[in-house]
């Protein structure tokens, strides 16, 4: 079963960003994928602020990343960029953390004005972490995401369609990579 690790880079709880990650995870689970979410806000502030690359707190994250077929990186957009807490977290990851992973960026914001923040701010950092298969991403405006009494989010039709398309793209990309990897496996020759 393919495995997706979602990194929620929002500093507050609850948040529309985290709700959108949960919504996306449910769509992936319907496709037979296993999902797990890391909330960066739950990470030790000392590790983040002081850049403690050698912190034992990072070991489970590194293991989860190593086992993931795909990564979702989700963030609210503040002041035309992703959050500082997400940047501090990404800075602690190994240099090749996203190598061989399909990466789906997701952003939420109060206005459409910062739509390009995914392209000019977040994607270069993902590339620096050696992500080579970065999907187009999904950008949602706050008014397109509504909190429900059950602490789940309801998204408008446009965002639902875009998330479903992004999930299908992610599923297709992961499946293609796995098929290609299986075809490249060396065949053991028997010496009879």
N, C-alpha and C positions, 0 to 999 in steps of 0.2 A: 504494500500500500504506500503510495507516494506521501511524503511528509512536507508540510509547509510550516515554517516558523514565521509568525507575525511579530513585528517590533512596533509597538505603539509608543510614539514619541511625544505624547501629550503630557504636560506637567500637572494637569488637574484631573480630578475624578468626582463625578462622572464627566465624560466629555463626548462630544459628537464624534470625534476621531476614533476613540476607543469603541464606541457603539458601531461605527462603520466597519471597523476591523471585525467585530463579532458577527455582523451581518455578512461580511465577505467570507468569514470562516464557515458559516452555515452553508453558504452556496458551494464552497469547496467540499465540505463534508457530504453534500448531496451528490457530488461527483466521485465519491469514493476516496477522497483524500483525508489524511489525518492532519489536524491542525493543532497548533499550540501558540499562545500569545505571551510575549514578554512585555510587561508594562515598564518602560524606562523609569517612570516616576517612583516605582517601588524599589529601585536600586539605591544602594548606599550613597548618600550625598557626598560623603568624604571620598569615596572611590571615584566618583564622577568629577568633583571639583579639583581634586588633587592629582587627577590622572594616574591612578594607581594601576598600571598595566599588569602588575604581578599579583593583584588581589585574588585570593582564592574564590571570591564571589564571581569571578569571570569564568572559572572553569566549567560550570554547568552550561553557561551560554555558549562557550566554544564547542562543547560536545554537541549541543543541540544544533548549532550552525553546521557543524561537520556532517551531521546526519540528515540535514534538510535538503530536499530536492529544489525547493523554491523558498523565497523570502518575500514577505510583504513588509514594506517600510512605510508607516503611516505617521503623518504629522499635521498638526494645525499650522497654518501660515500666520506668523506674526511679523509685522514690519517688513513685509515682502520676502521673508525667508522662513525656513523650517526652524523649529525650536532649538534653543541653546542646549537644553537637556538632551535632545536627540543627538546633537553634534558632539557633546561631551561623551555620550555613550559610544557613538560610532568611532570616535578617536581611540577608544580603548580596545577595539576589535583588532585581531591580527590583520596584517597588511593584505592578505589574500582571502579574507573571510567570505567574500561572495563569489569566489572563483567557482565556475561550474554550476552556479545557481541561476534559476530564472528569478528575476526580481520584479515585483509589482509595486511601484510607488503609489501611495494614496495621500491626498491632502484635503483638508477642510479649511474654509476661511469664511470671513464675514462678507466678502465681496468677490466678484469675479475679477477685480482689478489685478490680482496677483496670480492669475492662472499660470503664467510662465515660470513661476517660482520652482515648479517641479523640474523644468528643463534647465534653467540657468543656475539654480542653487543646489538642488538635491541630487540630480543625476550625476554631476561631476564627482561628488563625494562617493556615490555608489560605484562609479567607474574606478575611482582610486582604490576601492576595496576589491577591485578586479572583477566586478560584475560586467559581463559581456553581453548578456541577454536581458536587457532592461525593457520591459513592456512600456507601452505608452503612458500608462498611469490613469488615475481617476481623480478628478478635482471636483469637490462638492462644496456648494455654498451653504451656509448654516440653515437658510430657510428651506433647503431641500431635505433636511434631516430633522425629524420630529421625535422627541422622547415620548414613549408610551408609559402608562401606569405600571407595566410589568418590568420596567427598567431596560426595555429593548428599544431599538430605534425603528422608526418607519421612514422609508425613503420615498421620495417622489418617483414618478414613472421614469423620468429621464435618468436619474441616478441608478435606479434599479436596472434599467436596460444597459447602462454603461458598465455597471459592476458585473452583470451577467456576462457581457461580452469580454470583459477583462478576465473573468474567471475561466471562460472557455479558451481564451488565448493562453492563459497560464497552463491549463490542463493539456492543451495541445502541445505546447512547448516542452513541458516536462515529459509527456509521453514520447515525443519525437526524440528527445535526448536519451531517454531510457532505451528506446528501440535502437538508436544508433550505437549506444554503448554495448548493448547485447550483441549487435552484429560485429562489433570489433573485438569481441572476446576471442582469444586464441582457442583453436580447437586442439584438444589433446590427441596426439597420434599414438596409436598403439603399435607396438613392435611385435608382430606375430611371427 
